[in-house]
Each structure stands twice: as C-alpha cells, then as structure tokens.
C-alpha cells in the first residue's frame, strides 16, 4: 500500500522521472540524550535531525509522491543524513 503525498495537479515544474527521490530534513530541536545516537555513524549528536524519503511514481494507476519502497525515517547528524540522500529535490 502506498501513501500518496502530492497529486499530479499540484506538482509545479517538470515531472520527475519514476523512482526520483526527495527528502524532508528537519531538526528535532534536541540531542542524542533524547533520540539516541546517530543512526548512521552511531555517535553522539548535539543536534539530532530527522529525515524522511519519498519517491515519485508514474504508472497506469496514476502518479505522485509515495513512501512505498523508501527508507524509513532516519535520525542523526545533518551531514550524515545528507550523505544517505540519492537524487534530491527540495520540498517547498
């Protein structure tokens, strides 16, 4: 089951290729004492960030952004999370 994030009619600009990923990267406003060690490098983080990934799909059932077959939410240093990113598209 996929969760559609953005219908086709709301997409502005050229449509991405199927499988193209975009990311939401936000600070949690807290550190490793609350969220645990960075999930990428396994070290303490003075500021923990949260990253979610979504992927563009375009098939016979429609098109849009989905979480299906994407990495789950990941917590850690901003630089560590950015290194996990594939082709990136900013979310407005």
PyMOL CGO cylinders between C-alpha atoms (Angstrom):
from pymol import cmd
from pymol.cgo import CYLINDER

trace = [
    CYLINDER, 0.00, 0.00, 0.00, 1.39, 3.42, -0.91, 0.3, 1, 1, 1, 1, 1, 1,
    CYLINDER, 1.39, 3.42, -0.91, 0.71, 6.78, 0.68, 0.3, 1, 1, 1, 1, 1, 1,
    CYLINDER, 0.71, 6.78, 0.68, 0.36, 9.44, -1.99, 0.3, 1, 1, 1, 1, 1, 1,
    CYLINDER, 0.36, 9.44, -1.99, 1.85, 12.73, -0.84, 0.3, 1, 1, 1, 1, 1, 1,
    CYLINDER, 1.85, 12.73, -0.84, 1.10, 15.08, -3.70, 0.3, 1, 1, 1, 1, 1, 1,
    CYLINDER, 1.10, 15.08, -3.70, -1.44, 14.69, -6.51, 0.3, 1, 1, 1, 1, 1, 1,
    CYLINDER, -1.44, 14.69, -6.51, -0.28, 15.29, -10.07, 0.3, 1, 1, 1, 1, 1, 1,
    CYLINDER, -0.28, 15.29, -10.07, -2.30, 18.51, -10.46, 0.3, 1, 1, 1, 1, 1, 1,
    CYLINDER, -2.30, 18.51, -10.46, -0.45, 20.10, -7.51, 0.3, 1, 1, 1, 1, 1, 1,
    CYLINDER, -0.45, 20.10, -7.51, 3.01, 19.42, -8.95, 0.3, 1, 1, 1, 1, 1, 1,
    CYLINDER, 3.01, 19.42, -8.95, 4.76, 22.54, -10.25, 0.3, 1, 1, 1, 1, 1, 1,
    CYLINDER, 4.76, 22.54, -10.25, 7.54, 22.30, -12.83, 0.3, 1, 1, 1, 1, 1, 1,
    CYLINDER, 7.54, 22.30, -12.83, 8.70, 19.39, -14.98, 0.3, 1, 1, 1, 1, 1, 1,
    CYLINDER, 8.70, 19.39, -14.98, 7.61, 15.98, -13.73, 0.3, 1, 1, 1, 1, 1, 1,
    CYLINDER, 7.61, 15.98, -13.73, 10.43, 13.92, -12.26, 0.3, 1, 1, 1, 1, 1, 1,
    CYLINDER, 10.43, 13.92, -12.26, 11.40, 10.51, -13.58, 0.3, 1, 1, 1, 1, 1, 1,
    CYLINDER, 11.40, 10.51, -13.58, 9.85, 7.46, -11.96, 0.3, 1, 1, 1, 1, 1, 1,
    CYLINDER, 9.85, 7.46, -11.96, 11.92, 6.49, -8.93, 0.3, 1, 1, 1, 1, 1, 1,
    CYLINDER, 11.92, 6.49, -8.93, 13.25, 10.04, -8.36, 0.3, 1, 1, 1, 1, 1, 1,
    CYLINDER, 13.25, 10.04, -8.36, 13.57, 10.73, -4.60, 0.3, 1, 1, 1, 1, 1, 1,
    CYLINDER, 13.57, 10.73, -4.60, 13.01, 13.83, -2.49, 0.3, 1, 1, 1, 1, 1, 1,
    CYLINDER, 13.01, 13.83, -2.49, 13.74, 14.41, 1.18, 0.3, 1, 1, 1, 1, 1, 1,
    CYLINDER, 13.74, 14.41, 1.18, 12.38, 16.24, 4.17, 0.3, 1, 1, 1, 1, 1, 1,
    CYLINDER, 12.38, 16.24, 4.17, 15.16, 17.07, 6.64, 0.3, 1, 1, 1, 1, 1, 1,
    CYLINDER, 15.16, 17.07, 6.64, 14.12, 18.79, 9.89, 0.3, 1, 1, 1, 1, 1, 1,
    CYLINDER, 14.12, 18.79, 9.89, 15.77, 19.44, 13.22, 0.3, 1, 1, 1, 1, 1, 1,
    CYLINDER, 15.77, 19.44, 13.22, 14.19, 17.76, 16.22, 0.3, 1, 1, 1, 1, 1, 1,
    CYLINDER, 14.19, 17.76, 16.22, 15.36, 20.59, 18.45, 0.3, 1, 1, 1, 1, 1, 1,
    CYLINDER, 15.36, 20.59, 18.45, 17.00, 18.07, 20.77, 0.3, 1, 1, 1, 1, 1, 1,
    CYLINDER, 17.00, 18.07, 20.77, 20.12, 15.92, 21.09, 0.3, 1, 1, 1, 1, 1, 1,
    CYLINDER, 20.12, 15.92, 21.09, 21.18, 12.28, 21.46, 0.3, 1, 1, 1, 1, 1, 1,
    CYLINDER, 21.18, 12.28, 21.46, 20.16, 12.24, 25.14, 0.3, 1, 1, 1, 1, 1, 1,
    CYLINDER, 20.16, 12.24, 25.14, 16.53, 12.15, 23.90, 0.3, 1, 1, 1, 1, 1, 1,
    CYLINDER, 16.53, 12.15, 23.90, 16.78, 10.48, 20.46, 0.3, 1, 1, 1, 1, 1, 1,
    CYLINDER, 16.78, 10.48, 20.46, 19.78, 8.19, 20.87, 0.3, 1, 1, 1, 1, 1, 1,
    CYLINDER, 19.78, 8.19, 20.87, 22.96, 8.04, 18.83, 0.3, 1, 1, 1, 1, 1, 1,
    CYLINDER, 22.96, 8.04, 18.83, 23.11, 9.00, 15.15, 0.3, 1, 1, 1, 1, 1, 1,
    CYLINDER, 23.11, 9.00, 15.15, 21.65, 6.05, 13.23, 0.3, 1, 1, 1, 1, 1, 1,
    CYLINDER, 21.65, 6.05, 13.23, 24.29, 6.46, 10.51, 0.3, 1, 1, 1, 1, 1, 1,
    CYLINDER, 24.29, 6.46, 10.51, 27.63, 6.89, 12.35, 0.3, 1, 1, 1, 1, 1, 1,
    CYLINDER, 27.63, 6.89, 12.35, 26.45, 5.71, 15.81, 0.3, 1, 1, 1, 1, 1, 1,
    CYLINDER, 26.45, 5.71, 15.81, 28.00, 8.73, 17.58, 0.3, 1, 1, 1, 1, 1, 1,
    CYLINDER, 28.00, 8.73, 17.58, 26.50, 11.38, 19.89, 0.3, 1, 1, 1, 1, 1, 1,
    CYLINDER, 26.50, 11.38, 19.89, 24.79, 14.30, 18.15, 0.3, 1, 1, 1, 1, 1, 1,
    CYLINDER, 24.79, 14.30, 18.15, 24.41, 17.68, 19.86, 0.3, 1, 1, 1, 1, 1, 1,
    CYLINDER, 24.41, 17.68, 19.86, 21.54, 18.40, 17.44, 0.3, 1, 1, 1, 1, 1, 1,
    CYLINDER, 21.54, 18.40, 17.44, 19.55, 15.49, 16.03, 0.3, 1, 1, 1, 1, 1, 1,
    CYLINDER, 19.55, 15.49, 16.03, 17.83, 15.80, 12.63, 0.3, 1, 1, 1, 1, 1, 1,
    CYLINDER, 17.83, 15.80, 12.63, 15.04, 13.65, 11.21, 0.3, 1, 1, 1, 1, 1, 1,
    CYLINDER, 15.04, 13.65, 11.21, 14.93, 12.72, 7.51, 0.3, 1, 1, 1, 1, 1, 1,
    CYLINDER, 14.93, 12.72, 7.51, 12.13, 11.11, 5.52, 0.3, 1, 1, 1, 1, 1, 1,
    CYLINDER, 12.13, 11.11, 5.52, 12.37, 9.96, 1.91, 0.3, 1, 1, 1, 1, 1, 1,
    CYLINDER, 12.37, 9.96, 1.91, 9.63, 9.85, -0.73, 0.3, 1, 1, 1, 1, 1, 1,
    CYLINDER, 9.63, 9.85, -0.73, 9.75, 8.59, -4.29, 0.3, 1, 1, 1, 1, 1, 1,
    CYLINDER, 9.75, 8.59, -4.29, 7.95, 9.69, -7.47, 0.3, 1, 1, 1, 1, 1, 1,
    CYLINDER, 7.95, 9.69, -7.47, 5.80, 7.07, -9.16, 0.3, 1, 1, 1, 1, 1, 1,
    CYLINDER, 5.80, 7.07, -9.16, 4.04, 7.21, -12.52, 0.3, 1, 1, 1, 1, 1, 1,
    CYLINDER, 4.04, 7.21, -12.52, 2.12, 4.13, -13.58, 0.3, 1, 1, 1, 1, 1, 1,
    CYLINDER, 2.12, 4.13, -13.58, -1.23, 3.04, -15.04, 0.3, 1, 1, 1, 1, 1, 1,
    CYLINDER, -1.23, 3.04, -15.04, -2.94, 3.82, -11.71, 0.3, 1, 1, 1, 1, 1, 1,
    CYLINDER, -2.94, 3.82, -11.71, -1.75, 7.43, -11.52, 0.3, 1, 1, 1, 1, 1, 1,
    CYLINDER, -1.75, 7.43, -11.52, 1.26, 9.41, -10.39, 0.3, 1, 1, 1, 1, 1, 1,
    CYLINDER, 1.26, 9.41, -10.39, 2.54, 11.27, -7.34, 0.3, 1, 1, 1, 1, 1, 1,
    CYLINDER, 2.54, 11.27, -7.34, 4.88, 11.01, -4.38, 0.3, 1, 1, 1, 1, 1, 1,
    CYLINDER, 4.88, 11.01, -4.38, 4.89, 7.87, -2.22, 0.3, 1, 1, 1, 1, 1, 1,
    CYLINDER, 4.89, 7.87, -2.22, 6.74, 6.41, 0.79, 0.3, 1, 1, 1, 1, 1, 1,
    CYLINDER, 6.74, 6.41, 0.79, 6.47, 2.90, -0.70, 0.3, 1, 1, 1, 1, 1, 1,
    CYLINDER, 6.47, 2.90, -0.70, 9.91, 1.20, -1.02, 0.3, 1, 1, 1, 1, 1, 1,
    CYLINDER, 9.91, 1.20, -1.02, 11.63, 4.22, 0.58, 0.3, 1, 1, 1, 1, 1, 1,
    CYLINDER, 11.63, 4.22, 0.58, 13.92, 4.37, 3.58, 0.3, 1, 1, 1, 1, 1, 1,
    CYLINDER, 13.92, 4.37, 3.58, 12.05, 4.75, 6.84, 0.3, 1, 1, 1, 1, 1, 1,
    CYLINDER, 12.05, 4.75, 6.84, 12.50, 7.87, 8.95, 0.3, 1, 1, 1, 1, 1, 1,
    CYLINDER, 12.50, 7.87, 8.95, 16.16, 8.18, 9.97, 0.3, 1, 1, 1, 1, 1, 1,
    CYLINDER, 16.16, 8.18, 9.97, 17.58, 10.23, 12.88, 0.3, 1, 1, 1, 1, 1, 1,
    CYLINDER, 17.58, 10.23, 12.88, 21.12, 11.63, 13.13, 0.3, 1, 1, 1, 1, 1, 1,
    CYLINDER, 21.12, 11.63, 13.13, 23.60, 14.36, 12.26, 0.3, 1, 1, 1, 1, 1, 1,
    CYLINDER, 23.60, 14.36, 12.26, 22.54, 16.59, 9.38, 0.3, 1, 1, 1, 1, 1, 1,
    CYLINDER, 22.54, 16.59, 9.38, 25.70, 15.77, 7.39, 0.3, 1, 1, 1, 1, 1, 1,
    CYLINDER, 25.70, 15.77, 7.39, 25.25, 12.01, 7.92, 0.3, 1, 1, 1, 1, 1, 1,
    CYLINDER, 25.25, 12.01, 7.92, 21.64, 12.15, 6.71, 0.3, 1, 1, 1, 1, 1, 1,
    CYLINDER, 21.64, 12.15, 6.71, 22.57, 14.23, 3.67, 0.3, 1, 1, 1, 1, 1, 1,
    CYLINDER, 22.57, 14.23, 3.67, 25.12, 11.56, 2.69, 0.3, 1, 1, 1, 1, 1, 1,
    CYLINDER, 25.12, 11.56, 2.69, 22.26, 9.00, 2.59, 0.3, 1, 1, 1, 1, 1, 1,
    CYLINDER, 22.26, 9.00, 2.59, 20.33, 11.03, 0.02, 0.3, 1, 1, 1, 1, 1, 1,
    CYLINDER, 20.33, 11.03, 0.02, 20.03, 9.91, -3.57, 0.3, 1, 1, 1, 1, 1, 1,
    CYLINDER, 20.03, 9.91, -3.57, 18.94, 12.46, -6.21, 0.3, 1, 1, 1, 1, 1, 1,
    CYLINDER, 18.94, 12.46, -6.21, 17.47, 15.27, -4.09, 0.3, 1, 1, 1, 1, 1, 1,
    CYLINDER, 17.47, 15.27, -4.09, 14.54, 17.61, -4.79, 0.3, 1, 1, 1, 1, 1, 1,
    CYLINDER, 14.54, 17.61, -4.79, 13.71, 20.24, -2.13, 0.3, 1, 1, 1, 1, 1, 1,
    CYLINDER, 13.71, 20.24, -2.13, 10.23, 20.10, -0.62, 0.3, 1, 1, 1, 1, 1, 1,
    CYLINDER, 10.23, 20.10, -0.62, 8.56, 23.54, -0.56, 0.3, 1, 1, 1, 1, 1, 1,
]
cmd.load_cgo(trace, "trace")
